[in-house]
């Protein structure tokens, strides 16, 4: 038998790399889906109180969101491969530990620790795809596959978790499956993801603009700092960013579980404290960047013994073309998508009295729609203007929340719920455009950091939108109950009555429509000149 051609061998290796990174992304979302559908049963088995039942989800999201940025920067400095493999190994062991958790305290703590594995392999995975593939069709398909992995993982976890929960297999089986698949992708990644090569040394350089030496000078010059020789970690930046994000995420998550909500005395002050800490983080990063530039621009005989650590988030990253506008579009688009999906689930189970398993099956059309909407840009992003994709995504994204706001609960599944499911993942069209544009806009030494920034944006969008919109929706439902103490059949209503609940759900849906509107305006105005983001690079790197 003849040996495979070199091009065929490289193609198979590229497919294996993409499958490994997409597989871990799939599993990160699989956990969320499995936990969502299994949580009521887990609560009964491990004797959770009603108020504490949301803690496994909240703690996992808190750790994941808070550590994305530090791990992203560590991946850019230490190497994408080692951080990716370490995060995946942690996720595999953590999944096994979650499956064996003996009580509710252990289960919550292990779910939190599991978030660290995802926080490491998510930005490192983006960094691997961004640095391994040059701009062009293969890179477009790689990021499209990555985008498809997340909704597919969530729905798969939702369905499999519901199936295991409702059979003798039990809820623990979902996490055993998760651990086994994580181990599989760990082995696959070990043999397929290449280590950094000496000839890719240029890829490890960070661009720093050095200010003029005196006030009268007008010119600046650029330094390329070899981060491979600077292994220091920006611990101050890491502490500030993690503290700020932990406080902010905790406050937003806990507001929905506290009986008094935002009226809880100690809760509101956490938000401004978190904002101040995050402001201090950005200020520190600017100071550290200037110190780094000053060190490398000084003559060698006048330098201190060692350079300062590289900033966790270099201020120059914000100069990347359209980065700010893309992150704003992503923030409001994901806020609408995740919040409306959350309320669709509540509508089905609490208002329309659909069982958890049947609810999971109702979500299946989202798999087909999400997959198609992710892969369309993968094959066309090199030929179609990126702005056209984003605007088309936003126009489609109006449909699902509008249907939710006007839903007739007595109508058939096909009249409202089915079209909601088909159009709900319209934001997936943005994923490939955003990730490819961000990847090609930043240096190779900032690929994982940029990936972390993207994921932090989506996590914050979900936390903030759910906290704000659910608070407003709860107020509307309470007001509705006060003005409508009896339903149409003169039966006394409670806070859990379908008519009371849906009053708040409808307003929540209209607020989601408003979020889509903000994204649409920013896309139309702010993405002028973005061009064809997936075109193949013609210049040498």
C-alpha positions, 0 to 999 in steps of 0.5 A: 500500500502506498504512503499517503501524500504529504498534502493528504497527511497534513489535511488529516492532521488539520481535521484531527486538530479541529476535531479535538478543539471542537470536541472540548468546546462541545463538552464544555456546553454538554456539561451545562445542558446535562446539568440543566436537565438533571438539576431537579433530580440531583437536588432531590438525591443530594438534598439541596434546598430550593434556594441552593439548587442554582449554586452548581450552575452559578459557581461553575459559571463564576469560575469559568468567567473569572479565569478565562482572561488569566488562562488566555494570557498564560496560554499565549505566554506558556504555549497554547498546547500545554494549557489546552492539554492541562485544562482538558485533563483537569476537565476529565478528572473534574467530570469524574469527581462530579459523577462521584460527588457524595453530597451537595456541598461536594457537588457544588464545589466540584462543579466550581472547580470544573469551570477552571478546566473549561476556562483553560482549554477554551481560550487555548483552543481558540489560540490553537486554531488562530495560530495554526491556520492561516486566514482562508477557507480552512480557518473559516471552517475551523471557527465555524465548527467551533461555533457549531460545537457549543449549541450542539453540546448544550442540546446533546447534554440536555437530551442525554441528561434528561434520558439518563435522569428519567431511566434507571441509569441515573444522572451520574451517567451523564458525567461519566460519559463526559469524563470518558469523552474528555479523556479521549480528546485529551489523548487525541490532542496530545498526539495531534496538536503540534508544539511550538516550533523554533521557526515560529519564533516570530509568532511569540512576539507582542507588538508594543508602541514606544512613545517619543523619547522627548516631548518635542519628538513626534515619531514613535517606533515599534518593539516586538517583545519576545514573550518566550523569554519573559515567563513572568505572570502579571499576578496583580492584573490576574488578582484584579481581573478575577476579583472584579469578575467574581464579585460582578458575576456573583452579585448578578447570579445571587440577585435572582436566588435571594428571596429579596433580590436586589433589596438584599442589603449587602448585594447592591454594593457589590456591583460598584465595588466590582466595577471599581476593581475592574477599572483598577485592572485596566489602569494597572494594565496601562501602567504595566504596558508603559513600564514594559515599553520603557524597559525594552526601549532603554539601552541594555546597560541602563536596564534593570536586572529583569523586565516587568511581566507582560500585561494580562491584557495589553492596551494595544489589543483594543486598537485591533480593527473593529474589535470594540464594535464586534464585542458590543454586537456580540454582547447584546446578541448573546444577551438576547439569545441566552435570555430568550432561550432561558424564557422559552424553556420556562414557558414550556415547562412552567406555563405550558406544562411540558415535561423536561424530556419532551422539552429537550426534544422540542429543542432538537430543531435548534440543533439542525438550525444551529449547525447550518447557521454555523457552517454557512459562514465556514464555506462562504466567509471568504467571499461574502462581506462580513457586515452582511453576515452580521446584519442578516444574523441580527434581522433573523434574531428579531423573530424568536423573541418577537414570537415569544412576546406574542405567543399563544400558549393554546396554539400548536407546537408548529405555530410558535415554538417550532419557528422560535427554535429554528430562528433562535440560534441566528446569532451563530452566524455572528460567531464565525465572523467575530472569531475570524475577524478577531483572530486576524486582527490581533498578533499571534502572541495574543490569539488566546487572549483575544479568544478569552476576551470574546468568551468573557464578553458572552459570559458577562452578556448572559449574566448581566442580561439574565439578572437585569431582565429577570428582575424586571420580569419578576416586577411585572409579574408581581404587578400583574398578580396585584391587578389580576388576583383571579383568572378568567375562571375566577380561580385565585391566582398565585405567583406560579400561575401561568397567566402571572408568569407569562406576563413577565415573560412577554416583557422579557422577550420585548427587552430581548428584542431591544437588545437585538436592535442595539446590536443591529444599529452597532453592526450597521454603523460600526462595521463599515469597511470590515470587508471580507473577513475570511479571505485568504492571506496573500502576503507572507507572515 
